[in-house]
Amino acid sequence: MVAVTPLAFAIALGLALSNLAGIVASALGLVDYWPPGERSRRYYLHWGLSHALNAAVLALVYLDWNSLGLARTPSLAVGTALFVAGYAVAIAAGLDLGVEEAKGLAGELRTGGWYRYSRNPQYVGYVAATVGFALIANSRLVAVVCAIYLGWWLALPFAEEPWLRERYGRAYERYAARTPRFVGFRTVRTLLENRETDPNVDG
């Protein structure tokens, strides 16, 4: 009889690595996998793998809960704070970007809202949320899959940028020149400048 936990882990690992391989190959210019730009087979493949992976990870959380051995109270507290804050940023940034564009579909170039501070605020939020989720689960197996998730968030911009440059041309080049890919000194400077001009700005 096949053990359920190793099977769930193998499925999650396969799904995560499949999507990561497509993203990295796109970033290297080897394939045209992400972003899909339209509702094509690539679009349904990516999101099908992603949703299946989410289900597999939830199963792993149940099957392998607390196997990592971190102290429960601090890991829960820090993990919850990171997950809630990171997910809130990701959702807010996704609303700024637009539902269609957040799915990798063609749309308008967004440079306002959260996108004043980072070209990829959604991914910054998801990085924090992913680390928080791993701490909450406190699972060795979930931590491995979350490490692959982190690879997604870090690789996705490199797959998207050639497409963005081709689609938006000089407008994107100007935006990229003044806005960091993730976060950096310019993020802090923009936050401070906005607060100086409007103390009610919620960054």
C-alpha positions in Angstrom: 0.0 0.0 0.0 1.4 3.4 -1.0 2.0 5.8 2.0 -0.2 8.8 1.7 2.2 11.5 2.9 5.1 10.6 0.5 2.6 10.4 -2.4 1.2 13.8 -1.6 4.7 15.2 -1.3 5.7 13.7 -4.6 2.6 15.1 -6.3 3.2 18.6 -4.8 6.9 18.5 -5.8 6.1 17.4 -9.4 3.5 20.2 -9.8 5.7 22.9 -8.3 8.8 21.9 -10.3 6.8 21.7 -13.5 5.6 25.3 -13.2 9.0 26.5 -12.1 10.6 24.9 -15.1 8.2 26.6 -17.4 8.8 30.0 -15.8 12.6 29.6 -15.7 12.6 28.4 -19.4 10.5 31.5 -20.3 13.0 33.8 -18.5 15.8 32.2 -20.4 14.0 32.7 -23.7 13.8 28.9 -24.4 10.0 28.6 -24.4 7.0 30.9 -24.5 5.2 29.7 -21.4 4.7 32.7 -19.1 3.0 35.1 -19.3 0.3 33.7 -21.6 -1.1 37.0 -22.6 -4.4 35.4 -23.5 -6.6 32.5 -22.5 -4.6 29.9 -24.4 -3.5 26.4 -23.5 -0.5 27.9 -21.7 -2.8 29.9 -19.5 -4.9 26.9 -18.5 -1.8 24.7 -18.0 -0.2 27.2 -15.7 -3.2 27.9 -13.6 -4.3 24.2 -13.6 -0.9 23.3 -12.2 -1.1 26.1 -9.7 -4.5 25.2 -8.3 -3.6 21.5 -8.1 -0.5 22.5 -6.2 -2.4 24.6 -3.8 -4.7 21.6 -3.0 -1.6 19.3 -2.6 0.1 21.7 -0.3 -3.0 21.9 1.9 -3.1 18.1 2.1 0.6 18.2 3.1 -0.1 20.7 5.9 -2.6 18.2 7.3 -0.4 15.1 6.8 2.9 16.6 8.0 1.9 19.3 10.4 4.5 20.4 13.0 7.2 17.9 11.8 9.8 20.7 11.5 10.1 21.1 15.2 10.1 24.8 15.5 8.9 26.3 18.8 5.2 26.6 18.3 4.3 29.9 19.8 7.0 32.1 18.1 6.7 30.3 14.8 2.9 30.7 14.8 3.1 34.4 15.8 5.8 35.3 13.3 4.3 33.1 10.6 0.8 34.5 11.0 2.1 38.1 10.9 4.1 37.5 7.7 1.3 35.6 6.0 -1.5 38.1 6.8 0.7 41.2 6.0 2.2 39.6 2.8 -1.1 38.3 1.5 -2.8 41.7 2.2 -0.1 43.4 0.1 -0.4 40.8 -2.7 -4.2 41.2 -2.8 -4.1 45.0 -2.7 -1.4 45.1 -5.4 -3.5 42.6 -7.5 -6.5 44.9 -7.3 -4.3 47.9 -8.4 -3.0 45.8 -11.3 -6.4 44.4 -12.3 -7.8 40.9 -12.2 -7.0 40.0 -15.8 -3.5 41.4 -15.7 -2.8 39.6 -12.4 -3.5 36.3 -14.3 -0.9 37.0 -16.9 -3.3 38.4 -19.5 -2.7 41.4 -21.6 -3.9 44.8 -20.3 -2.8 48.2 -19.4 0.6 49.2 -18.0 0.0 50.0 -14.3 2.5 52.4 -12.6 0.4 53.9 -9.8 -0.8 52.6 -6.4 1.4 49.9 -5.1 3.3 49.9 -8.4 4.8 53.3 -7.5 7.1 51.5 -5.0 7.9 48.2 -6.8 7.4 46.8 -10.3 6.3 43.5 -8.6 4.6 44.3 -5.3 2.4 41.2 -5.6 5.4 39.0 -5.7 7.0 40.9 -2.7 3.8 40.2 -0.8 3.7 36.6 -1.8 7.4 36.1 -0.7 6.4 37.2 2.8 3.2 35.2 2.8 5.0 32.1 1.6 7.6 32.3 4.4 4.8 32.9 6.8 2.8 29.9 5.6 5.9 27.7 6.0 6.3 28.9 9.6 2.6 28.3 10.4 2.7 24.8 9.0 6.0 24.0 10.7 6.4 21.1 8.3 9.6 19.8 6.7 7.8 18.8 3.5 5.8 22.0 3.2 9.0 24.0 3.7 10.5 22.2 0.7 7.5 23.1 -1.5 7.5 26.6 -0.2 11.1 27.0 -1.2 10.0 26.2 -4.7 7.2 28.7 -4.4 9.8 31.3 -3.5 11.7 30.4 -6.7 8.4 31.1 -8.6 8.1 34.6 -7.1 11.7 35.5 -7.8 11.7 34.1 -11.4 8.4 35.4 -12.6 9.5 39.0 -13.2 12.4 37.8 -15.4 9.9 35.8 -17.5 7.5 38.8 -17.8 9.9 41.6 -18.5 10.8 40.8 -22.1 7.0 40.5 -22.8 6.4 43.8 -21.1 9.2 45.6 -23.0 7.9 44.3 -26.3 4.3 45.3 -25.4 4.8 48.7 -23.8 8.1 49.7 -25.3 9.6 53.0 -24.0 6.8 53.5 -21.4 7.9 50.4 -19.7 11.6 51.2 -20.0 11.0 54.6 -18.3 9.0 52.9 -15.6 11.6 50.2 -15.0 14.4 52.9 -14.8 12.7 54.6 -11.9 11.1 51.7 -10.0 12.9 48.7 -8.5 12.1 45.2 -9.6 11.2 44.1 -6.0 12.1 46.6 -3.3 15.1 48.9 -2.7 16.3 52.3 -1.8 14.0 53.9 -4.4 11.1 52.1 -2.8 11.9 53.8 0.6 12.5 57.1 -1.1 9.2 57.1 -2.9 7.4 56.1 0.3 9.0 59.0 2.1 8.3 61.5 -0.7 4.6 60.5 -0.9 4.2 60.8 2.9 5.8 64.3 2.8 3.4 65.5 0.1 0.4 63.7 1.6 0.5 62.6 5.3 -2.6 60.5 4.7 -1.0 58.3 2.1 -1.3 54.7 3.0 1.8 53.0 1.4 
